[in-house]
Amino acid sequence: MTSNPQLFCPIRGALKAKLKAKDGLTFTEEKRRIECINFLLSKGYLADRIEAETVVIKFGHKGKNSLRADVVVYDRPVTTVKTFADEKRREFMKIIGEIKRSTADAESAKENQLKPALDLIPSIDSIGIYWDDTEQSIFFKRVKGSSIETKEASIATLPTFGSAFGSKDIFYNDLKPATDLVKRFARLDDVLHQAGHAKDDRYVILFKVLLLKIFDEQSARPKNGRMIIQDFTVNEDISAKDVEKVFNSGLKHALTIYGSLLPKKPTETMGCSGATLREISKILCPMDILGSSPQVIQDFFMYFGRFLYKVDLGQYFTPYEVIDLIVRIVNPKFGDVVRDPACGTADFLVGAKRIAAERHAADISSQLWGVDTAELAVNLSVFNMILNGDGRSNITIGDSLKDIELHEGRYTTALCNPPFGSRIVEKRKDVLAKFELGSTEIDGKRVPLKSQETGILFVEVCLKSVCAGGRVGIILPNGYLGNRSPRYTEFRRWLLKQARIATIIGFPRFTFKKSGADVSASVVVLEKRDEPLDDLAKMADFPIHFNLVEKVGWDLQSNRSGRVYKQDPNDGAIVLNESNEPVLDADFDRVLSDLYSSMVVDAFPWLSDGVPSAVSSDGWVVQAEEIVAREDVSLDPKRWCPKHASVTEAVRAVPHITIGDVIRPVTRRLKKHPEHAYRYVEIEKIYENFGAYIADQYFGWALPDRGKQQAAPGDIFIANIWSSAGKWMIAGDEAADGHLVVTTGCNHFEVIPGQEALLADLVFGLCSEAFKVQMRALATGSDGLSSTTAEDICSIVLPKIASADVRKAIEEQIEKAKSGHLVLPRIVREELTAIAPEVNIPLRSSHVIQV
């Protein structure tokens, strides 16, 4: 990868042109030109015969106007014709190309630029190429009677270097992976629309076309076979009826493979005319759907599936890159039998099929098993698997919780993104009785619980479904991993008795927002023990890798959820890789690199199988015995991540304090009176500029429910909510009247008597990013309201002040804070009360009041 955001051309080298157009959304014409040049090179055309931006003819007064070609291929080296006059050079032109950055002006470009330029080339064998973001085609000349006509054909019919046009059929190796299947199929939809087909009928026809196309590619790919779908617009001797027969015959063969997998087997005829299919063939024949990138296929699945099944697929969406990370770590290969007990749209199974093929050259399609309770999810899974080249989908409707006993030990690998959340629970007594985590022991008997979170039960489903030594990759909310309540602590103890943990990697909040899980979650990768431990004290130690993904390459803040690419920090230009493709702004590679360089690869050899770069060195690990030694057995990746560890290590390397050295928790609960006026500080009104705050006035009867902490002068309040990490305040002298009240979203502290001299050091540290990092790392819970306990806050380490001048400045600010001089709205109100009472306007009683 290069950090240079400019484009690179294989015949001209580095260019000043940039990847994106001025709109910031579409690629530039230069990017498309390079794609065309690379395609010509792949067909054997020689680099020294290709020229960019060439004048075909000059015209007008003194030749001030010209007709130009974006790409030209000569029949000899460019250097030998460079000095020739335009007319002479045209004699040696074999291919001319017209490039557009988008398909919006395609017809105009063909009719007014490419065709006129091609007419000027004297050779009857000359070819024109049209290329944009969606459409790529060629134009060739054909003698008809006494005239020459220009015809259009698919780009797949472009002859290789040294061959004549029309001398060969289209074979699999002539196909080109699509960069945008959505736009290609939108063009097919337009063709059907123009032929008079209604919308619902169009998608039924397109689905049949898709089945035939995938069958065609799967059949031809192993031995570079001839494609069923040729460009039937080239050979007019083939009648429309014959074209229809070719499509229908191919569809019939496709349905023998895929028909039994579909919820409703389509009819064995395409349902449209041969003339329409002829136009479809021109668009469809050059595409290599199965060879397209996983991202392109996922985008197409999300687009096409919603029309085919009439449902918004956002609820099933998990970024491909997240799935890819998890599957790479679990590392399925030949011999593995893989199950997803809550398969949704089968993204994990698709990922397993792809990684096994990429890393191990293994086709494990017949060893992929999925189940879901929803018929729609099963139908979508089958479609997704077919779209990714699987014709043997073992995906069924079922209840993985109820049927847990039927699948015990039958698989080597389980992958799962279960339904989770405190409100998603299982209450069926007969089902709960089958689970260790769904029941409890009373008087020597297992008794079902009243309910249990479904996500927790799926952990047991996965572990029981795999054999000893089997691997599990499962996504879980961070609340399961760090919450200190007894049920979660016992869950983590049970987990460590059942399995060894290879890695836990946390994802940013909102990663799974579109699927309805608005929580922070992590992937946990496990290896099932040969026998469960009866006591963790007997556990042999092993390393666990912890990490956090900070960027997933998607916009998680907006509803658009589009991909986000790396940008040059100096000018904001998109960063490109060696293929001139934008680089996703994600750090999955960093996380994988750290895992593969850790001792975990020695403790879990299956991790490194097929990964030559996996060699243990200095990758981050935490020893399991360190976790088990904690009373809460925390597995929260925020607590154990390398960033948290490096920050605390850096602080401890310099003179430092622990927060608990200076302040201690205190409880002063307000006994409110309805008629008394109180000044209430909510968390939004605490600011990260030296403990400043604003207090709003309420009568006791109207005081918000969270207004329960009564402040005393000099008390310190530290926000305990993850999303407010870094906020804190010092109660001013105004608290002496007992009417300053602070939200329970803060922990309440007082300075330990005799430790006042360290207050400046405390305040200094509270203003640092080191404090915020530790606060966020120690917060427990599964969403933005996860909180940090007073005990954990007291354990945070902060650097001490080294400069006398800084200490003096901070001590002065502390005195200002105590006297209320940092609370400017209060000062303003007091001043207005004295000099202009009528201007001291009361605050709005509600935010909905417009003025």
Number of C-alpha atoms within 10 A of each C-alpha: 12 12 13 17 25 19 23 23 17 13 17 11 8 12 12 10 15 22 26 20 15 10 8 11 9 14 19 21 22 24 26 19 23 22 20 22 23 17 14 20 17 13 15 12 20 17 17 13 19 22 21 19 13 16 18 22 18 15 10 8 7 7 9 8 12 13 15 20 24 22 22 26 25 23 17 15 16 18 10 11 19 11 10 10 10 15 14 11 19 22 16 20 24 21 23 29 29 24 27 24 21 17 16 12 11 18 11 10 16 20 11 11 16 24 21 13 22 27 16 13 22 14 15 14 14 22 24 28 28 24 24 23 23 22 17 19 20 20 24 22 19 13 10 8 7 6 7 12 12 14 14 18 22 26 25 25 24 24 21 16 14 10 10 12 15 13 8 13 14 23 22 24 16 22 20 17 15 21 18 18 23 18 16 19 21 13 17 23 19 14 18 24 14 11 14 12 17 11 12 11 15 22 21 17 20 19 18 23 23 19 23 25 26 21 25 21 25 16 17 17 18 9 10 14 16 19 22 23 24 23 24 24 21 17 11 8 9 12 14 18 13 15 22 21 15 16 23 20 16 22 24 19 16 23 20 11 14 20 18 12 20 16 14 9 11 16 15 18 16 24 16 16 14 20 18 17 26 25 17 23 23 25 23 25 25 27 24 21 24 19 17 17 13 17 14 18 23 20 16 19 21 19 16 20 20 14 15 17 13 10 12 13 20 13 14 19 19 19 20 18 18 18 19 19 18 25 23 19 19 24 23 29 24 13 11 18 20 30 29 28 27 25 26 27 25 28 25 28 30 24 23 30 26 25 22 22 17 13 15 16 12 16 18 23 23 14 18 25 21 28 23 22 17 15 15 16 22 25 21 24 26 26 25 24 23 22 22 22 19 24 22 19 23 18 24 20 16 17 14 22 20 15 13 19 14 10 16 15 16 14 23 21 29 31 27 28 22 20 19 21 19 11 9 13 17 19 16 15 15 10 16 23 16 18 23 15 21 25 20 16 11 9 7 7 9 15 17 23 18 13 15 22 18 20 24 22 21 25 24 19 23 29 27 22 27 24 18 18 17 25 31 30 28 22 24 27 24 24 24 26 25 25 23 17 11 10 13 19 20 15 17 21 17 19 18 22 19 21 23 24 23 26 23 26 24 24 24 16 19 20 24 21 19 19 15 14 18 17 25 22 27 28 24 22 25 27 23 25 18 12 11 15 15 11 11 15 10 9 15 9 12 17 23 24 28 26 26 21 18 15 17 21 21 19 17 20 11 9 9 10 15 11 14 18 17 18 19 13 9 6 8 10 18 24 25 25 16 12 15 20 14 19 20 20 19 18 15 20 11 13 19 19 15 20 30 26 20 21 22 27 22 16 15 18 10 17 20 22 15 14 14 8 10 22 18 17 14 12 20 22 23 18 12 20 16 12 15 19 12 9 9 19 23 23 24 28 27 28 21 23 21 19 16 20 15 11 18 19 12 14 17 15 10 12 11 16 20 18 24 20 17 22 22 18 17 15 12 13 12 16 11 18 12 13 11 11 17 23 21 25 22 20 21 11 14 23 16 16 13 20 24 21 28 19 18 17 19 17 16 18 12 12 20 13 8 15 22 18 24 21 29 21 18 21 20 24 25 25 23 28 25 21 16 23 22 26 26 26 26 24 25 26 18 16 19 13 11 15 20 26 28 26 21 19 19 25 23 24 23 19 19 15 9 8 11 13 10 19 19 22 23 24 25 20 23 23 18 13 13 20 23 19 18 26 28 22 21 26 27 26 24 25 19 17 16 22 25 24 16 18 12 14 22 17 15 22 24 28 23 20 19 11 8 9 10 14 17 12 11 19 18 12 18 22 15 14 22 20 16 21 16 21 18 13 15 16 13 12 16 14 13 15 14 10 10 11 12 9 10 15 10 9 9 10 9 7 8 7 7 6 5
